[in-house]
Every structure is written in C-alpha cells, then in structure tokens.
Amino acid sequence: MSRTQFVDLVTIRSLSGAATRGRLCIGTQVFSCALGKAGTSYHKREGDGASPIGTYAMRFGLYRADGMMRPRTGLHLRPLRPEDGWCDDLVSSRYNRSVCHPFAASAERLWRDDGLYDVLIVLGHNECPLVRGRGSAVFLHAAAPRLTATAGCITLTHADLIKVLCRVGSNTRLMIA
C-alpha cells in the first residue's frame, strides 16, 4: 500500500463534553468509539479519566502475534511481548514511556488476557515536552464489551480498529475534539 492511500487526519468528536462516547471519522467512514469515563478535557491530568483534547501523532503500534496475524497498516507495528509495559509513575525518569517488566516503578502491563490490548496504537500525547502529571498511556485500542468508558484512551470494536488501521500511516494524526 502506498503512502498516498493513507489519510492525514482521523477525527474524534465527543457527543458532548462529558460524554463517554464519540464518533471517529476517517474519510467518509464513521465509527462509534468510547472515550474516557470523565469525557474529554483540554487539561488532562494523570488519573482524571478524561481523554485529552488535541491533535496527536500515531506513533507506533503493538499487536498480539500469538493470537492474530499482523494487521495491515502503514504504521510501524511490532509484536507485543509479555514483558511490555508503560510507566505511569510521576517520579520515574521513564514516565509516559515504554518499559519492560519487571519494573521497579508503577507501570501498566500491556500483555493482557482480556483482549483490549491485542492491538494498540500509541498516541503522541504528553511527549514533547513531557510534563509530569499531564497523563500517560493514552492509546487507541480495542474496546471492552458495549464500548464502556476508558481511563482516558480511545477505543473501537476490534473489527472497526482493524478497518481504521488499514487507512493510517506514519504521517496520520488523530484529533480529539
């Protein structure tokens, strides 16, 4: 697939400021998505349950190679490993960065049994500059049943996430409005 076939922008619109549901638009396709349990916020804080309003790079993705084939996408993807994690410890030098378990500081495990992280895309939220406490581990990933609200990520059904991946590349940005 050539670079010109990938979209430049994916938009997500909340149904209202406090809504935990939204619409992800990519070209003419529209998908229902789940947002943070506190809706969206311009002032994202660690642990606030909000999805951060703004425009973010889609940095890279991870997928569970033990249960699926590599999804087709223009993003850099690598197989998820059991030791993969993401640091959410405000005082750690690895805050909002990938880590390997075991890890001395607080870090989310990305290898999960519930299927939510079977495919995940790391969004470029709170990275340049990195501000401690402005939120970590904001991903686009597979949704829980019935598109239940998240801790701040954006989720789609697994089938819809695979459809979106086919349309995005390394230059695609995701806008949460």
ZAKOL-330317 format. One line per field, with one value per residue: x, y, z of N, C-alpha, C in turn; residue number from 1. Coordinates in nm, 4 decimals, decimal comma. Example, Ala and Ser with C-alpha at 12.3 -4.5 7.8 and 13.67 -1.06 7.14 Angstrom:
! ZAKOL-330317
n_X	[1,3190|1,2850]
n_Y	[-0,5690|-0,2250]
n_Z	[0,7800|0,7080]
ca_X	[1,2300|1,3670]
ca_Y	[-0,4500|-0,1060]
ca_Z	[0,7800|0,7140]
c_X	[1,3200|1,2900]
c_Y	[-0,3300|0,0030]
c_Z	[0,7800|0,7870]
n	[1|2]
END
This chain:
! ZAKOL-330317
n_X	[0,0844|0,0653|0,2017|0,0351|-0,2223|-0,2989|-0,4750|-0,4471|-0,5535|-0,7387|-1,0418|-1,1959|-1,4913|-1,6497|-1,9683|-2,0717|-1,9288|-1,8976|-1,9430|-1,9054|-1,8870|-1,8165|-1,7614|-1,5613|-1,4075|-1,2947|-1,1979|-1,4795|-1,5882|-1,7486|-1,7218|-1,8413|-1,7082|-1,5460|-1,4742|-1,2889|-1,3896|-1,4508|-1,5195|-1,3984|-1,1063|-0,9375|-0,7365|-0,5838|-0,5027|-0,2999|-0,4654|-0,7234|-0,9287|-1,0102|-1,0211|-0,7693|-0,8114|-0,7024|-0,4506|-0,2775|0,0158|0,0197|0,2073|0,3267|0,2511|0,1371|0,0873|-0,0755|0,0903|0,0649|-0,1958|-0,3084|-0,2731|-0,0352|-0,1741|-0,2811|-0,1343|-0,0052|0,1445|0,4232|0,4486|0,4924|0,5345|0,3701|0,5146|0,5329|0,6594|0,6219|0,5437|0,4010|0,5013|0,3553|0,4277|0,4763|0,7206|0,9167|1,1909|1,1161|0,8564|0,5520|0,6507|0,7576|0,8301|1,0035|0,8836|1,0060|0,9529|1,0657|0,9189|0,5775|0,3897|0,1882|0,0813|0,1065|0,0580|-0,2178|-0,4958|-0,7556|-0,8042|-0,8166|-0,5817|-0,4888|-0,4405|-0,2879|-0,2454|-0,0015|-0,0415|0,0781|0,0535|0,1392|0,4298|0,6295|0,6829|0,7458|0,5372|0,5243|0,2572|0,0641|-0,0650|-0,0519|0,0097|-0,1879|-0,3802|-0,4989|-0,7154|-0,8582|-1,2016|-1,3798|-1,6575|-1,9673|-1,8703|-1,7653|-1,6715|-1,3377|-1,0132|-0,9093|-0,8202|-0,8921|-1,1290|-1,2277|-1,4459|-1,2964|-1,3072|-1,3644|-1,1369|-0,9371|-1,0189|-0,9730|-0,6947|-0,6016|-0,6157|-0,4406|-0,1193|0,2333|0,2350|-0,0129|-0,2393|-0,4194|-0,7077|-0,8666|-1,1622]
n_Y	[-0,1172|0,2167|0,5270|0,7417|0,6469|0,6555|0,8241|1,1652|1,2707|1,1679|1,2076|1,2598|1,3086|1,4090|1,3240|1,5077|1,7385|1,5929|1,3408|0,9878|0,8585|0,8736|0,9794|0,8445|0,9592|0,8809|0,9674|0,9091|0,7255|0,6426|0,5658|0,4326|0,5144|0,4676|0,6857|0,8508|0,7935|1,0307|1,1896|1,4281|1,6424|1,9576|1,9900|1,7584|1,5334|1,3116|1,0159|1,1274|1,0286|1,1312|1,1770|1,3232|1,6383|1,7447|1,7297|1,4554|1,2644|0,9415|0,7238|0,4500|0,0982|-0,1943|-0,5450|-0,8591|-1,1199|-1,3848|-1,4536|-1,3511|-1,2432|-1,0087|-0,6908|-0,5104|-0,2112|0,1255|0,2110|0,1789|-0,1343|-0,3664|-0,6948|-0,7566|-0,8143|-1,0332|-0,9000|-0,6289|-0,2958|0,0173|0,3130|0,4815|0,6263|0,9159|1,0147|0,8715|0,8417|0,7312|0,8017|0,8012|0,6443|0,3544|0,0490|-0,2354|-0,5173|-0,7145|-0,4044|-0,1412|0,0880|0,2182|0,0757|0,0098|-0,3088|-0,4278|-0,6648|-0,8437|-1,0420|-0,9939|-0,9086|-0,6396|-0,4998|-0,6344|-0,5255|-0,2201|0,1327|0,3677|0,6922|1,0245|1,1801|1,4100|1,4240|1,5877|1,8910|1,6586|1,6512|1,6001|1,4383|1,5169|1,3141|0,9749|0,6866|0,7003|0,5565|0,4235|0,1663|-0,1707|-0,2070|-0,2572|-0,4788|-0,3509|-0,0966|0,0362|0,3040|0,4433|0,4735|0,6980|0,6512|0,5953|0,3907|0,1346|-0,1079|-0,4290|-0,5130|-0,2691|-0,1237|-0,2603|-0,1976|0,0798|0,0851|0,0010|0,2296|0,4194|0,5794|0,6510|0,9281|1,0057|1,1835|1,2087|1,3618|1,4754|1,6134]
n_Z	[0,0000|-0,0894|0,0367|-0,0302|-0,0114|0,2496|0,5098|0,6217|0,8518|1,1312|1,2888|1,6046|1,7618|2,0495|2,1858|2,3594|2,5994|2,8427|2,7615|2,7280|2,4986|2,1475|1,8049|1,5617|1,2801|0,9610|0,6630|0,4691|0,6343|0,9411|1,2802|1,5870|1,9041|2,2229|2,4929|2,7558|3,1001|3,2197|3,0106|2,7786|2,7901|2,7975|2,9725|3,0584|3,3193|3,5100|3,5854|3,5815|3,4252|3,1821|2,8244|2,6295|2,4787|2,1623|1,9007|1,7832|1,7042|1,5565|1,6898|1,6991|1,6807|1,8619|1,8654|1,9368|1,8463|1,9024|1,8796|1,6515|1,3091|1,1766|1,1644|0,8725|0,7873|0,7607|0,9669|1,1917|1,3317|1,5940|1,7327|2,0402|2,3584|2,6433|2,8553|2,8104|2,9064|3,0338|3,1712|3,4445|3,6586|3,8313|3,9325|3,8134|3,5849|3,3515|3,2999|3,1248|2,9149|2,7286|2,8968|3,0373|3,2059|3,4792|3,6527|3,8507|3,9249|3,9164|3,6594|3,3820|3,2692|2,9445|2,8168|2,8155|2,9269|2,8534|2,5946|2,5250|2,4620|2,2424|1,9980|1,9815|1,9531|2,0060|2,1082|2,0484|2,2855|2,5406|2,5148|2,3910|2,4908|2,7565|3,0328|3,3643|3,5195|3,3369|3,2123|3,1000|2,8915|2,6811|2,4529|2,1382|2,1157|2,1316|2,2198|2,5296|2,6050|2,4834|2,4375|2,6704|2,8920|2,9223|3,0874|2,9844|2,7328|2,3795|2,2331|2,0035|1,8497|1,7987|1,5283|1,3956|1,4655|1,3233|1,0626|1,0632|1,1004|0,8516|0,7029|0,7971|0,8362|0,8881|0,8877|0,9683|1,1743|1,4811|1,5849|1,8672|1,9533]
ca_X	[0,0000|0,1499|0,1782|-0,0730|-0,3513|-0,3269|-0,5327|-0,3613|-0,6165|-0,8517|-1,1027|-1,2856|-1,5768|-1,7303|-2,1098|-2,0791|-1,8077|-1,8876|-1,9832|-1,8064|-1,8933|-1,7886|-1,7601|-1,4320|-1,4275|-1,1764|-1,2573|-1,6260|-1,6300|-1,7737|-1,7275|-1,8660|-1,5919|-1,5559|-1,3780|-1,2648|-1,5069|-1,4777|-1,5357|-1,2759|-1,0565|-0,8217|-0,6367|-0,5652|-0,4171|-0,2830|-0,5693|-0,8515|-1,0298|-1,0507|-0,9437|-0,7137|-0,8449|-0,5844|-0,4118|-0,1633|0,0732|0,0006|0,3498|0,3549|0,1525|0,1742|-0,0187|-0,0519|0,1223|0,0305|-0,3371|-0,3559|-0,1723|-0,0039|-0,2733|-0,2331|-0,1324|0,1153|0,2155|0,5199|0,3909|0,5774|0,4636|0,3687|0,5855|0,4781|0,7242|0,5950|0,4666|0,4017|0,5205|0,2621|0,4801|0,5135|0,8586|1,0103|1,2510|1,0515|0,7155|0,4883|0,7381|0,7526|0,9237|0,9979|0,8598|0,9698|0,9922|1,0594|0,8165|0,4438|0,3798|0,0803|0,1194|0,0392|0,0199|-0,3391|-0,5761|-0,8932|-0,8145|-0,8224|-0,4567|-0,4425|-0,3862|-0,2954|-0,1664|0,0477|-0,0624|0,1836|0,0079|0,2311|0,5643|0,7265|0,7616|0,6816|0,5048|0,4816|0,1218|-0,0291|-0,1268|0,0342|-0,0536|-0,3084|-0,3735|-0,6161|-0,7112|-0,9856|-1,2980|-1,4464|-1,7951|-2,0619|-1,7958|-1,7636|-1,5765|-1,1987|-0,9402|-0,8592|-0,7896|-0,9990|-1,1441|-1,3188|-1,4567|-1,1777|-1,3275|-1,3506|-0,9968|-0,8645|-1,0555|-0,9035|-0,5517|-0,5754|-0,6224|-0,3487|0,0240|0,3241|0,2065|-0,1506|-0,2572|-0,5509|-0,7564|-0,9771|-1,2262]
ca_Y	[0,0000|0,3348|0,6309|0,8305|0,5881|0,6742|0,9543|1,2521|1,3059|1,0936|1,2951|1,2031|1,4109|1,3656|1,3568|1,6306|1,7495|1,4889|1,2131|0,8801|0,8044|0,9688|0,9316|0,8516|0,9768|0,8623|0,9827|0,9074|0,6235|0,6888|0,4546|0,4649|0,4881|0,5012|0,7836|0,8404|0,7946|1,1708|1,2614|1,4834|1,7572|2,0323|1,9918|1,6197|1,5081|1,1689|0,9543|1,2000|0,9558|1,2058|1,1657|1,4573|1,7117|1,7887|1,6549|1,3728|1,1687|0,7993|0,6919|0,3129|0,0057|-0,3252|-0,6431|-0,9926|-1,2131|-1,5204|-1,4802|-1,2898|-1,2032|-0,8657|-0,6105|-0,4312|-0,0695|0,1994|0,2433|0,0805|-0,2261|-0,4766|-0,7875|-0,7309|-0,9155|-1,0431|-0,8071|-0,4897|-0,2139|0,1618|0,3748|0,5870|0,6769|1,0563|1,0463|0,7889|0,9013|0,6654|0,8416|0,8046|0,5765|0,2085|-0,0142|-0,3814|-0,5755|-0,6408|-0,2638|-0,1004|0,1909|0,1822|0,0665|-0,0760|-0,4238|-0,4229|-0,8032|-0,8655|-1,1578|-0,9545|-0,8735|-0,4957|-0,4539|-0,7240|-0,4271|-0,0855|0,2366|0,4673|0,8286|1,1168|1,2715|1,4424|1,3738|1,6921|1,8408|1,5716|1,7218|1,5029|1,4585|1,5536|1,1934|0,8759|0,5669|0,7300|0,4679|0,3825|0,0205|-0,2422|-0,1707|-0,3542|-0,5007|-0,2393|0,0294|0,1014|0,4139|0,4067|0,5576|0,8130|0,6070|0,5905|0,2513|0,0928|-0,2534|-0,4865|-0,5109|-0,1311|-0,0853|-0,3181|-0,1157|0,2081|0,0623|-0,0095|0,3620|0,5142|0,5599|0,7198|1,0726|1,0287|1,2443|1,1817|1,4813|1,4578|1,7447]
ca_Z	[0,0000|-0,0981|0,1365|-0,0720|0,0207|0,3907|0,5413|0,7023|0,9782|1,1860|1,3880|1,7047|1,8213|2,1627|2,1694|2,4392|2,6805|2,9449|2,7021|2,7250|2,3625|2,0418|1,6676|1,4957|1,1360|0,8781|0,5307|0,4772|0,7305|1,0771|1,3743|1,7274|1,9882|2,3648|2,5427|2,8994|3,1879|3,2515|2,8840|2,7206|2,8653|2,7487|3,0790|3,1012|3,4342|3,5382|3,6661|3,5829|3,3496|3,0627|2,7005|2,6079|2,3563|2,0905|1,7814|1,8227|1,6100|1,5843|1,6950|1,6581|1,7341|1,9129|1,8446|1,9935|1,7382|1,9432|1,8555|1,5279|1,2114|1,1802|1,0910|0,7594|0,8208|0,7257|1,0899|1,2404|1,4294|1,6370|1,8219|2,1835|2,4370|2,7790|2,9476|2,7743|2,9986|3,0094|3,3012|3,4856|3,7850|3,8109|3,9707|3,7370|3,4646|3,2369|3,2976|2,9923|2,8187|2,7354|2,9907|3,0431|3,3386|3,5996|3,6546|3,9914|3,9446|3,8692|3,5145|3,3335|3,1871|2,8149|2,7829|2,8934|2,8890|2,8191|2,4538|2,4999|2,4023|2,1355|1,9038|2,0384|1,8881|2,0999|2,0609|2,0897|2,3906|2,6506|2,4886|2,3545|2,6022|2,8529|3,1562|3,4655|3,5677|3,2296|3,1584|3,0365|2,8349|2,6030|2,3377|2,0608|2,1288|2,1210|2,3237|2,6163|2,5578|2,4850|2,4312|2,8006|2,9062|2,9480|3,1823|2,9090|2,5971|2,2807|2,1933|1,8970|1,8443|1,7347|1,3821|1,3486|1,4817|1,2100|0,9455|1,0754|1,0800|0,7075|0,6414|0,8598|0,8161|0,9809|0,8885|1,0117|1,3056|1,5393|1,6522|1,9607|1,9696]
c_X	[0,0889|0,1093|0,0592|-0,2111|-0,3894|-0,3836|-0,4352|-0,4184|-0,7341|-0,9112|-1,1949|-1,3615|-1,6585|-1,8749|-2,1463|-1,9564|-1,7892|-1,9217|-1,8693|-1,8077|-1,8657|-1,7987|-1,6201|-1,4589|-1,2937|-1,2254|-1,4086|-1,6782|-1,6440|-1,7921|-1,7625|-1,7414|-1,6243|-1,4436|-1,3600|-1,3917|-1,5426|-1,4946|-1,4020|-1,2345|-0,9394|-0,7061|-0,6208|-0,4671|-0,4092|-0,3963|-0,7045|-0,9621|-1,0787|-0,9617|-0,8960|-0,7538|-0,7148|-0,5596|-0,2792|-0,1154|0,0330|0,1415|0,3849|0,2491|0,2146|0,0580|0,0238|-0,0332|0,0879|-0,1155|-0,3914|-0,2392|-0,1491|-0,1100|-0,2070|-0,2450|-0,0045|0,1939|0,3217|0,4503|0,4966|0,4956|0,4788|0,4394|0,5281|0,5383|0,6954|0,5069|0,4752|0,4018|0,4205|0,3036|0,5372|0,6596|0,9624|1,0651|1,1899|0,9025|0,6673|0,5791|0,7194|0,8608|0,9105|0,9758|0,9563|1,0293|0,9684|0,9483|0,6811|0,4387|0,2690|0,1380|0,0390|-0,0054|-0,0977|-0,4146|-0,7161|-0,9112|-0,8119|-0,6971|-0,4025|-0,3865|-0,3977|-0,2026|-0,1294|0,0293|0,0435|0,1382|0,1150|0,3708|0,6661|0,6654|0,6787|0,6603|0,4523|0,3434|0,0203|-0,0900|-0,0274|-0,0512|-0,1864|-0,2946|-0,5056|-0,6107|-0,8501|-1,0718|-1,3404|-1,5884|-1,8818|-1,9929|-1,7986|-1,6511|-1,4395|-1,1397|-0,8821|-0,8209|-0,9112|-1,0075|-1,2497|-1,3396|-1,3332|-1,1903|-1,3103|-1,2064|-0,9129|-0,8950|-0,9826|-0,7548|-0,5142|-0,5638|-0,5205|-0,2031|0,1045|0,3011|0,0658|-0,1521|-0,3995|-0,5913|-0,8765|-1,0345|-1,3434]
c_Y	[0,1234|0,4383|0,7184|0,7738|0,6074|0,8137|1,0332|1,2756|1,2141|1,1846|1,2176|1,3188|1,3477|1,4032|1,4786|1,6291|1,6388|1,3508|1,1125|0,8093|0,9155|0,9030|0,9528|0,8553|0,9637|0,8601|0,9908|0,8036|0,6845|0,5670|0,5074|0,4303|0,5219|0,5963|0,7618|0,8521|0,9358|1,2535|1,3055|1,6066|1,8226|2,0238|1,8530|1,6126|1,3575|1,1207|1,0233|1,1311|1,0267|1,1711|1,3064|1,5192|1,7604|1,7022|1,5856|1,2845|1,0281|0,7405|0,5534|0,2241|-0,1239|-0,4194|-0,7784|-1,0929|-1,3570|-1,5537|-1,4208|-1,2622|-1,0534|-0,7897|-0,5317|-0,2835|-0,0061|0,2442|0,1379|-0,0025|-0,3274|-0,5682|-0,7455|-0,8462|-0,9190|-0,9428|-0,6602|-0,4201|-0,0673|0,2310|0,4877|0,6490|0,8172|1,0879|0,9648|0,8653|0,8406|0,7002|0,8598|0,7491|0,4262|0,1580|-0,1651|-0,4244|-0,6904|-0,5002|-0,2125|0,0006|0,1403|0,1844|-0,0308|-0,1912|-0,4179|-0,5610|-0,8388|-0,9863|-1,1217|-0,9113|-0,7245|-0,4420|-0,5519|-0,6441|-0,2929|0,0069|0,3391|0,6047|0,9210|1,2198|1,2859|1,3853|1,4818|1,8295|1,7481|1,6527|1,6188|1,5397|1,4943|1,4324|1,1047|0,7648|0,5979|0,6567|0,4676|0,2302|-0,0397|-0,2145|-0,2894|-0,3744|-0,3765|-0,1031|0,1046|0,2041|0,3634|0,4953|0,6813|0,7794|0,6238|0,4463|0,2349|-0,0573|-0,3053|-0,4786|-0,3698|-0,0829|-0,1386|-0,2401|0,0178|0,1903|0,0554|0,1267|0,4605|0,4758|0,6456|0,8702|1,1060|1,0862|1,2140|1,3060|1,4457|1,5959|1,7370]
c_Z	[0,0000|0,0058|0,0991|-0,0413|0,1666|0,4151|0,6288|0,8413|1,0084|1,2926|1,4807|1,7661|1,9326|2,1347|2,2538|2,5296|2,7824|2,8910|2,7053|2,5905|2,2629|1,9071|1,6117|1,3465|1,0652|0,7344|0,5449|0,5759|0,8698|1,1670|1,5128|1,8067|2,1325|2,4001|2,6922|2,9816|3,2330|3,1244|2,8281|2,7998|2,7928|2,8478|3,1398|3,2171|3,4561|3,6286|3,6639|3,5035|3,2245|2,9437|2,6656|2,4740|2,2936|1,9693|1,8097|1,7083|1,6534|1,5750|1,6414|1,7200|1,7816|1,8877|1,9003|1,8802|1,7746|1,9138|1,7273|1,4339|1,2240|1,1016|0,9785|0,7950|0,7693|0,8471|1,1190|1,3477|1,4690|1,7273|1,9680|2,2544|2,5780|2,8776|2,9178|2,8771|2,9596|3,1455|3,3267|3,6199|3,7641|3,8423|3,8933|3,6164|3,3376|3,2264|3,1537|2,8828|2,8333|2,8302|2,9771|3,1870|3,3605|3,5956|3,7959|4,0191|3,8929|3,7166|3,4768|3,2527|3,0575|2,7675|2,8725|2,8411|2,8414|2,6742|2,4232|2,4317|2,2987|2,0192|1,9742|1,9636|1,9939|2,0367|2,1206|2,1914|2,4982|2,6289|2,4581|2,3782|2,6904|2,9812|3,2550|3,5174|3,4616|3,1602|3,0865|2,9776|2,7666|2,4701|2,2621|2,0629|2,1203|2,2435|2,4077|2,5612|2,5788|2,4870|2,5637|2,8069|2,9493|3,0578|3,1129|2,7661|2,5062|2,2356|2,0854|1,9102|1,7712|1,5818|1,3265|1,3602|1,3656|1,0817|0,9468|1,0477|0,9323|0,6396|0,6960|0,8362|0,9111|0,9861|0,9352|1,1534|1,3514|1,6191|1,7379|1,9869|2,0646]
n	[1|2|3|4|5|6|7|8|9|10|11|12|13|14|15|16|17|18|19|20|21|22|23|24|25|26|27|28|29|30|31|32|33|34|35|36|37|38|39|40|41|42|43|44|45|46|47|48|49|50|51|52|53|54|55|56|57|58|59|60|61|62|63|64|65|66|67|68|69|70|71|72|73|74|75|76|77|78|79|80|81|82|83|84|85|86|87|88|89|90|91|92|93|94|95|96|97|98|99|100|101|102|103|104|105|106|107|108|109|110|111|112|113|114|115|116|117|118|119|120|121|122|123|124|125|126|127|128|129|130|131|132|133|134|135|136|137|138|139|140|141|142|143|144|145|146|147|148|149|150|151|152|153|154|155|156|157|158|159|160|161|162|163|164|165|166|167|168|169|170|171|172|173|174|175|176|177]
END
